[in-house]
Amino acid sequence: FYVIIILLEEINMENWLTRTELLIGKDNISKLQQSTVAVFGCGGVGSYVAEGLVRSGIGNIVLIDSDVVDITNINRQQIADTSTIGIPKVEVAKERLLKINPNLKITIFKEFYSDSTNDMLIKDYNYIVDAIDTVTSKILLIETAINKNIPIISSMGTGNKLDPTQFEISDISKTSVCPLAKVMRKELSVRGIKHLKVVYSKETPKRFNNDETLRRTPASIAFVPSVAGLIIAGEVVKDLIGTIGDCP
């Protein structure tokens, strides 16, 4: 019987991205390590975006979310379990992500994104991920990013969906079916914004319980927002490193 104690500071982190390097190359690993991505919203979509980015080698990440983990988050959020209920989502995410990469540079803000926090939360990022639920905040974030020439990708609705295979990357102008995308198309068009990279689903929204008292509570399941989040993480990584040539 042996007990082996491995101290964190003794772990050699040099080769943890070896398999990623085989796929995208050493120079692109360096690009990702030097990039800063801000994830607005650390819920069902955002929590998976953040982890996908960090496991892919993003070296600097900023997380923004004002909420704490709730018991109803356990069914779909990467950071939610019985031990994290009541703890700020950004704090839970930070602890988890640093266990993946102890050298990660991470900044967290337990803040709600709005006009009053805009100047504090928007910096010179290489990329912004919009995983916010509130339409007003989404519009403000998108407008700000476009005005500052910061690349941004926005998550459309993942609630009331059951089929993760129907998610796709698209321009907001080409979306259909998704109720949130419809609202966003209209509101952005009014503001002169015709194009925006989004992840959305063509699946018709559905739910078993149609009780009117619960109408404003989106139905959800584990494998839908997580897939959307990982699709977004992949798109961010590909945009940051550019096109990879075909394998020899």
N, C-alpha and C positions, 0 to 999 in steps of 0.2 A: 504494500500500500504506500503510495507516494502522495505527498501534498506539494504541489508546485505553486508558488506564489510569483506572479509576474507583475512587477511594478510598472506603472504606466510610463514613467520616464525612461525605462529600459527598453521599451518597445521600439524596434527599428521601423520607422514609418516610410523609409526611403522607397520601398518597392510596392507600396499598397496600390498604386495605380498602374502596375505593370501590364495588366490585361487591357486596361483602357488605352495605354500607350501603343499596344499592338494594333489597336483599331484605328486610332486617330493620329498617332505619331507624337514624338517628343516635343516638337515645337508647339503643337496645339495644346498639349498638356500645360506647357508654360503659359500660353495665352489664357487658359482657363484659371490657372493659379493666380494670375495677375488681374483677373476681371472682378468687378464688383457688381453683384446683382441684388436688387431690392425686391423683396416679396411682400406685397401689401395684402394681408389676410393670411392667417395661419390655420385655417379650418380644414374641411374635408379635402379641398383642392390644394390650398396653399401649403399645408403640412407635407404633402407628398412632393410638391414642387421643390420645396426647400431641401428635403432629403435627397431627391434625385439629383439636384444640382451639386450638393456637397459630395455625394458618392461619385460624381463624375469629375470632381477635381476643382470645382469653383473655389477659389482661395479666399474670397471676401464676400460676405453675405450680410444683408440688412433685413431684419424681420420687423414688420409693423402690424400690431393687432392689439386692440384694447380689451379683449375678452379674457375670461378665465375658462378653464376646462369645465364643462358641464357633463353630468352623467349621460345626457342624451347625445353627446359627441362620441361616445365609445363605439357606436356601430360603424363609424366611418372615418374618424380622424386619426392620423398616425400617432399623434401625441397623447391621445386620450386612453386612459385605463383607470382602474379603480384607485391607483395610487396617486394620480395627478388631478383628481377632481378638486376644483376650487383654486388651483394654482394658475397664474397667468400663462396663457398659451406660449407667449414668446420666451418665457423663462424655461418652460418644459422643453421647448424646441431647442433652445440654446444648449441645455445640458445634454440632450440626446445627440445633437450634431457634433458637439465637441468630443463625444465618445467615439464618433466615427473618424473624425480628423482633429486631433488635439492641437494641431497647428493652424486650424481655421481661424481667420479673423472675422469675428461676428459681432454685430451691433444690434441691439434690440430696443424697440420703442413700444411701451405699453400705452399706445395712443390711438385715438380714433382719427382717421384721416379726414380732414375737412379744410375749409378756408382758413380757419384759425391755426391749424397745425401744418399747413402746406409748406411754408417757408422752412420750418424746422425739419421736415421729413424728406423734402426733395433736395437731393445733392447731385453731384456730378457722377451718376451711376453709368455703368456700361450697358445696363439693361434693367427694365422694370417689368415685374409681373403683377398684373391686376387680378387678384383672387378675392376681391371685395364683393360683399353681398348687396350693399346699398347703391342704388342707381345714381343718386346724387354724387356720392363719393367716387364712383367709377368714372362718371363723366368728367369730374374735376381732375382726376388723376390722368386720364387720357389726354385732356386738353393741355395740361401742364407738361406732360412728357413730350407731346408733339411740338409745343411751343419752344421747348428746350432742346429739341432734336435728340431726345433720348429714345432708343428703341423700346417698344412696349408690346406686350402680348396680353390679351384680355380673355378671361374665362367667362363664357356665357353660362346659362343655367345647367346645373347637374341634378337639381331636385326633380322628383317625380319621374325619374328615368330608371330603366331596368337593364338596358342593353348597352354595355360599354363599347361594343364594336361599331356603334354608329357615330362615335366622335370623329371629327376631322378638323384639320387646320384649314381655315378659309379667310377670305376678306369679309368684313362685316357687310359689305354691299351684296355679297352672294349668299348670305345666310337665309334660311327658311325654317318654318315650323317652330323653332325655339321662341317662346314668348319674350324672354329677356332680350334676345337678339333683336326682336322686332322693336321693342321699346328703345334700345340703344341705337339702332339704325336711325330712327326718327329723331331722337334727341341730338345725336351727333350731326345729323344732316342739317338741322336747324343752326348748328354752330359752325357750319361750313366744313365739317370733317366727313369726308366720303369714304375714306379707306382706313382700315385698322385690322391688324392681324388678330384673329380670334381662334379659340377652340370651342366648337359647339356641336350639338347633337341634332340629327335629323329625326330622332325618335319622337313620336307624338307623346306628350306628357300623359302619364297614367298614375292612378292610385286606387287602392282597394277601398280605403275609407274616405268617403266623400262628405263626412259630417261638416256642416257649415261652420261650426265653432272651431274647427281645425283647418279651415281653408287656407289660412295664411301661414301654416306650418308646412314647409315642404317635406314630402316623403323622401326617404333616402335609404341607401344600402351600401355596403362596404366597397363593392367592386366597381362603382360608377365614378364618384369624384376622385378616387385614387388613380384610375386610369387617365382621367382628364389631366390630373396633376402631373403624371409622369410624361404624358404627351407634351405638355407645356415645357417641362424641364428639358426634354429632348430637343424641342424647337429652339429654346434659348441657347443650348450648347452648340447646336449646328449653326445658328446665326453668328455666334461669337467666334467660331473657328473658321467659318466659311465652308465652301464645298470641298469634300474629300474625294480624291480621285478613285477610280475603280481599282480593285485589288489586282495585283500583277498575276 
